[in-house]
Amino acid sequence: MEKHRIAVNDFVRRQTKSSGKTYSRDLSFEEIVDYVELRFNNGFFRKGYRDGVVIVEGTYAIAKHFICPYVKIDKNTILKAEWVTRRKGEEPYIQIRAMNPEVSGLKAKKIEFILYRHDVLKENNENTTDTEWELVSIHAIPEGVDKLPIGPVTMMRNQLQLPGGTAAHYSSDDWAESVRFWHQYASLEP
């Protein structure tokens, strides 16, 4: 059985306590990649939204090391909309965050690690190593949620092949599930 090598892509390094994204409270990115590489090579993954993208499934035990930044929106949730860009060269988008300081994120049920193969990252010069696979994102899945849909802004960027997007096409059901989920949940403002 072929053993796959994984490295840390610079893009995932933005996932820190101050980012409003899933982050680890006590593991380095290098420790995370060691874990992901072991899980990937032992078959704990599924195909992502296109060839060259895989989702490595973490255990509940590893999920305890991560902070889930999402909250379920209700009538008491204070929302903030802001016009932002992820990185230089990308179109700005409207980011919505929950502003309730007394609320903490939901408990993570599981963690998913998103890997891109080298050739997929090379399409837009987004590889940051020469390794076969790179970890580009980490997603905490909240308790009560079976699947965390890709955000509609990411889907739009991918499908329209805008800067920062990776060529993909999504079904109308994928779009509907994404919009529905992200109208029920929001990331907490860090």
Buried (B, 14 or more C-beta within 10 A) or exposed (E): EEEBBBBBBBBBEEBEEEEBBBBBEEBEBEEBBEBBBEBBBEEBBEEBBBEBBBBBBBEEEBBEBBBBBBBBBEEEBEEEEEEEEBEEEBBEBEBBBBEBEEBEBBEBBBBBBBBBBBEBBEBBEBBBBEBBBBBBBBBBBBEEBEEBBBBBBBBBBBBEEEEBBBEBEBEEEBBEBBBEBBEEBBBBBE
